[in-house]
């Protein structure tokens, strides 16, 4: 396994040993770090984010935006997002044939270490070549060989990123190894070129089979950043029950809620939702479990009208609030 896959494998083993079983009915959003409260900060802090149990491309989009937001807060500059898709098993088989033909045809003009590596592992050879800026433009693109399922997944992800104003750059030279990763792969870095904070992530549904009894759609990201000081990390604040649970109905509401979540985070208004669950019944079951004073409800009509329904659960009273000025109104309630 590559170093990032080893980090992910370690976390998945802990998840399995803890008896947690993600599923499409009860997906998990997990995070983990090697920085422990009460101890000095390590020189290199590693933070992982994972969504287990959500096959839909919205999981990729939510994860990317979460990591991007954290990196912006840490780096104080904009973040560059590079994207590619290596596809599923069917795609990798096609792409492997294309790479084999490519190295055979162009071997005489390529670096010797790449052509030698291609004799045993064309994907590793392609990675080596991709690191060479002068040569990487020659490589075939995996997105030209995507299966129908992988193509649809990747297009849906790009649609979510575009409708939530998340800028990205398609990067055919961004490759991942097939023994752990599949479909979407992405890299985030600071726009100023600093390597102090960077992240890499991918889908790894096939890899997750090694840790859970059933196939589990999964996507994760590993972020690394160097610390300037080795101060003792303070204890985490005790978790409190959220005052708002967001309930969405339809894709339009999902997209609008992703943008709204960023505004609420910056305003420090806590909100939780089951964005990976489409069923209204399951979302309401989750809301009952969290037992917040208020629900924020958005369907297709509200999303198109740029509004949201605020329901007070104790009295069942409802009011329709426009998204413009929503934060000020919620601050009064919170």
N, C-alpha and C positions, 0 to 999 in steps of 0.2 A: 504494500500500500504506500501511496505517497504520504508526506507528513500531515496534510490536512485530513486525509481519510483516516489516519491513525487517531487523530483528535476526535473525529466523529465516532469512530468505532468505540473508543473509550466511553463516550457519553452514552451511546446506545446500550452498551453493556450495563451501565448503571441504571438506565431506564428499565431494562428488562429485569434486572435483579431486584428492583424496587417493586416489581409486580404491576407496573403500569403497562396497559395494553391499549395502544391507540387504535382507533377504528374510524371509518367514515362517519359513523353515528356520533362518536365522541372523540374528535381529534384533539391533539395536544399541541400547545405552543410552549416550547421550552427554551430556557436560556441557562447558560452555565459559564462560570469564569474561574480561572485559577487564582484570582485575587480574593483572599479570605478576610473577612472582618476580624479586627484584632491583631492582624499581622502586617508586617511591612509590605508595601506594594512590590510585586516582582518587577524585575527590570523590563521584561516583556509581558504585558498583560494579554491574555487570550480570552475573548468573549465569543461564545457560540450562540446562535439562534437557530431553532429548528421548528418546523411545522410538520407534524406527523398525522396522517389520516385524511389529508385533503388532496384529491387528485386534480381538482380544477386549478387553472393557471392563476387564479386570484391569490393562491397561497404564495406563489413565486413573487407576485407583485407586492403583497403585503410585507413579505420578508425583506425584499430589496428596499422598500421605502423605510422600514424600521431601521435597518442597518445604515442606510443613507442618512437618516435624521440624526442618529447617534454620532456618526462620523462628522457631520457638519457641526454638531455641538462641541465635539472634542477638538476638531481642527480649526474651527472658526472661519472656514472658507468653503466654497462650493465643492461638491464631490462629483467626480467623473465616473460614469457608469458605462462599462463595456459589456456587450452581450453576444452570446452565440448559442447555438443548439447543436449538440452532437447526436440527438435523436435516440430512438430506442434500439433494441437488439437488431431489428430488421434494417434500420438505417445504418448502424455500425457495420453490418455485413456488407452492405452496398459500398459504404465509404472506404472500407478496408480494401475492397477490390480496386476502387478508383486510386487509392494511394499506392497500391502495389504497382499498378500500371504507370503511375506518375514517376515513381522512383526508378522503375526499369527504363523508362523513356528518357528521363533527364539525368540519370545517374552520373554521366560523364562530366556534367557541368555543375554538380552539386558538391558541397563539402564532403570529404571522404568519411568523416565520422557519421554523417547522416545516412549515406548510402550503405555503409557497413551495418548500421543499426537496423536499417529497413529490411535486411535479410532475415531478421528474427522477430522484429516488432515494428510494424509500419507506423503505429500510433506514437510510440516514443520517438521514432525518427522524425515524424511530423512535428512533434513538440520541439525537438532540437532545431529544426529548420525554422519554425515559427519565431524562435528567439533571435534569428538573424534578420534584421530589418531589411537588408538588401535582397534577401531571397524569399521572405515569407509571402510576398505577393504572387509568387508562382504556384503556391499550394492550392489544390482544389478546395472548394468550400463545402463543409458538411451540410449546410442548409440546402444545397442543390440536390441532395439525395435523401431528404427527410421522407419518412413514411407519412401516410395521410394523417394518422393520429398525432404524430410528432409535429407535423406542419401546423395542424389546427391548434395544438397546445401553444406553440410558439407565437402564432399570429394573435391568439387571444391575449397572451401576456403583453405583447407589444401594444395591443389596443388598450389594455388597462393602464399601461404606462403613459400612453399618449393622452388619454382622457383624464388622467390625474396630473397632467403637466409635469411628468417625470422625464427629463431629458436623458437620452441614451445614445450610444454609438454602436452600431453593428460591427462586430470584429470577427471575421471568419478565421483569423489566425489564433483566436482564443480557443484552445483545445483542452479536453479533459481525458483522463485515462478510463478505459472501459471496464476495468475490474472493480470500480466503485461508483462511477458517475454515469449519468444518462441525461438525455434531453437538455434542458436549459443549463447553461453555465454562465457565470457572470463575475466580473471583477470591479471593485470600487476603489478609487484612489483619490487623493486630494488634488484639486485643480492646480495648486501651486507646485506640484511635482514632488512634494515632501513624502518620504516613505515612513514618516512617524506613525501614520495610521493607514492601514489598508485592509481590505477584506476580499475573500473569494468564496463563492458558493455554487451550488449545483443541486439538481435533482439526484436522488440516489435510491429510488424505489426498489430496484433489484438488490442492492446492497443491504437494505433494511430487512430483507427476508432472512438473513443470517441471525437476526436477533428476536424476531417475532414469529409466531406460529403461522400467521397468514400474510399474504402480500400486503405491504403497507405503503401507500403513496407518500413520499417524503421529500422534503427540500430543506436545505440547511445552508448556513453561512458561518464562516470562521473569520473573526476580525482580530487583528493583532495591532497593538500600539505600544510604543516605548514610553516609559515613565521618566520624567526628569528628576523626580525626587522619590525617595524610598520611605515616605511617611506611612505611619500606621493607618490602615483603612478603618474608618469608623464603623460601628455596628449599623446594620440596616434598620430603617424605620419599620415599626410593626405595621403589617398590612391592615388596612381598614376596609370596610365594606364600601363599594362604590355607591355614589348617590345617583348615578345614571347608568342604565343598561340600554344600549341601542339595539333596536329590532329592525331588520331590513326585509323588504319584500321585493325581489327582482334585482336584475343586474344594474339597472340605473341607480338604484338606491345604494348598492354596494360601492359603486364608483364614487358617488357623491360622499358617502360616509368616509372613504379613505382620505379625501381632501379635508373633510370636516375634522377628522381625528387629529390631523396636523395642527390645525388652528386651536383646537381644545388643548392639545399637549403644550403648545407655546403659552397658552393662557393658564396653564396648571389647573385645568378642570378635569378630574379623573373620570374616565368613561370606559366601560368594557362592553364587548359584543362578541357574538359567535359568528364571525364573518365567514368562516368556512362551512357553516351549516345553512342550507337553503330552506329547510323545513321550518315553517312558522311555529308549528307545535313544539319542535325541539328547542327553538330559540326561546319560546315562552317558558318551557320547562327549566331552561338554564336561568332565565330571569327570576323565576320563583325560587330557585336554589340560592341565587345571590341576594335576593330580597332587598332591592334598592327602593328608596322612596319614590323614584320617578323612572318612567320609561320614555325613551325617545323613539318614535316610530316613524319610519319612512317607507312608503310604497312607491310605485312607479309614478302615480299622480303627483305626490309630494316632491319627488326628485325632479320631475319636469317643471314644476312650479317653484322649485328652490325653496321648499319649506319643510317643516318637520312637526310632528304631533308630539306635544308634551303631555304625558298622562301622569297624574298624581295617583299612585296605587291605593292609598288609603281611602280616597273619596271617589275614585274613578272619574274625576273631572279631567277634561281634555281641553287643550287650547292649541291652535295652529300658530306656529312661530315662523317667520321668514328667516332664511339662513343669514341674510344681512342683518346684523345686530343681534344674532343668536347668542354670542358669547356674553354680551352685557346682560341679557335676560337670564342666562343660566347662572351667571355670577350672583345675581340677586337671589335665585333659588338655592344655590349651593352655599 
